[in-house]
Amino acid sequence: MTSSPDVIVIGAGVLGLCTAAELAGRGHAVTVIDPGGANASSVAAGMLAPALECLSDEATPERAGLLKRSRDLWPEFARTFGLALHRDGVDWRGPDGPAAVARLTAMGFAARPTRTGLTSAEDWRVDVPAAMTALARAPGVAVIRSRVARLSAEARRWRVEADDGRTWFAPSVVLATGVAAPIPGLPARAAAAAAAIEPFRGQLSPVAAPPPPRTLRTPDLYIVPAAGGVIIGATMERGRRDLDPDLEEASRRVAAGLALLGAAGEAGPPRVGIRGATADGLPLAGPADEPGLHLALAPFRNGWLLGPLVAAIVADGIEGRAPGPDAAALDPLRFA
Ligand SMILES: Cc1cc2nc3c(=O)[nH]c(=O)nc-3n(C[C@H](O)[C@H](O)[C@H](O)COP(=O)(O)OP(=O)(O)OC[C@H]3O[C@@H](n4cnc5c(N)ncnc54)[C@H](O)[C@@H]3O)c2cc1C
């Protein structure tokens, strides 16, 4: 355990862990503080899906470029931290495959029509539990089970107090607390940014069933190969923060997924997580309104996809490097 870290990361979701690993890889001593248990990141399906995330009407070429650049950080990131990256692509089944292909092509993605929709090699995936374990064990990262109760800025360092009475100090703090309420002591603009994050509940089910050759998506659901079978997901429930599984919805979705696969399968208990979203659907990443305070929040549907990009932007900010090309789009105070 690091007793006087260079950086304290609050929150061990994908953004906190990717940022911690990136910083440790750059030679910083990093302590991550989190009470433990499931979070949105551990529930997620692990798709790294810049292409299919851009099938919707709201996507722009700029957004597509940003998502693609984050995906392209994954091979090196995965190699560095020992994560298995599955570059097996995606099949999409839906109406008007040629129009969907044209849309993706216009966004800069390679895809071709199939009899039932389209196929593309642009979307990849990671195995979430294994990836979280590998990131938490990255050399130079220490994870402490605790909940931060208060932050305060002292001369050139942050004081981080936990609700169990423990206290840590570090020159830099990264707030990666997902959809949690702002921690007392946060400066006003950072607190306002955290408070404005909108929750979107999501539910999916692990199913012991023969996996398809690559992720299979329709307008209504996805089926992602995973350890032990597949993951069938997911709901998108705006404004909800409760974690009680909806068993009826889960069994309907699992039945639809198995029908699509043409297979039988045994569903495990549904898993629920809360995604956090900003008004433009992009995360908040980079330096906040007080020296030494950095945000890594609200990646909405794409926390896994965007983890390495957020991590690089936050690490650059901590090191005082010139911001990279995507830093302005993710400016954490852009709504303040
Ligand atoms: C059903 C579902 C499926 C998804 N599938 C995908 C997918 O396939 N691909 C993809 O890219 N994204 C996916 N997502 C989105 C992705 O999961 C999220 O964008 C991402 O997990 C958010 O990560 P995070 O680190 O911001 O937050 P979280 O994972 O919520 O982590 C925040 C952490 O902060 C901790 N914390 C909060 N307050 C404190 C405190 N005071 N002190 C210490 N710790 C604190 C919490 O305990 C938590 O562990 C999915 C989400 C859901 C719900």
The ligand as a Gaussian input file, in Angstrom:
#p B3LYP/6-31G(d) Opt

LIG

0 1
 C      -26.316000      -2.506000     -18.157000
 C      -25.133000      -1.703000     -18.613000
 C      -24.392000      -2.141000     -19.709000
 C      -23.295000      -1.386000     -20.155000
 N      -22.544000      -1.845000     -21.192000
 C      -21.484000      -1.130000     -21.627000
 C      -20.660000      -1.619000     -22.671000
 O      -20.889000      -2.696000     -23.210000
 N      -19.598000      -0.860000     -23.074000
 C      -19.310000       0.351000     -22.480000
 O      -18.352000       1.009000     -22.909000
 N      -20.061000       0.822000     -21.462000
 C      -21.132000       0.114000     -21.036000
 N      -21.913000       0.582000     -20.018000
 C      -21.628000       1.907000     -19.484000
 C      -20.500000       1.811000     -18.477000
 O      -20.744000       0.747000     -17.622000
 C      -20.409000       3.117000     -17.701000
 O      -20.242000       4.169000     -18.605000
 C      -19.212000       3.075000     -16.763000
 O      -19.224000       1.903000     -16.006000
 C      -19.169000       4.236000     -15.805000
 O      -17.965000       4.115000     -15.102000
 P      -17.566000       5.064000     -13.914000
 O      -16.200000       4.708000     -13.526000
 O      -17.864000       6.483000     -14.304000
 O      -18.650000       4.756000     -12.762000
 P      -18.919000       3.497000     -11.835000
 O      -18.611000       2.227000     -12.513000
 O      -20.290000       3.689000     -11.306000
 O      -17.869000       3.645000     -10.660000
 C      -17.952000       4.687000      -9.718000
 C      -17.327000       4.187000      -8.433000
 O      -17.213000       5.284000      -7.541000
 C      -17.387000       4.775000      -6.242000
 N      -17.728000       5.874000      -5.338000
 C      -18.810000       6.677000      -5.374000
 N      -18.769000       7.548000      -4.343000
 C      -17.629000       7.274000      -3.646000
 C      -17.034000       7.829000      -2.477000
 N      -17.597000       8.841000      -1.805000
 N      -15.858000       7.307000      -2.040000
 C      -15.252000       6.284000      -2.722000
 N      -15.787000       5.729000      -3.832000
 C      -16.964000       6.222000      -4.281000
 C      -18.510000       3.765000      -6.390000
 O      -18.469000       2.833000      -5.302000
 C      -18.155000       3.116000      -7.718000
 O      -17.391000       1.954000      -7.535000
 C      -22.972000      -0.171000     -19.519000
 C      -23.691000       0.244000     -18.407000
 C      -24.767000      -0.509000     -17.943000
 C      -25.513000      -0.059000     -16.732000

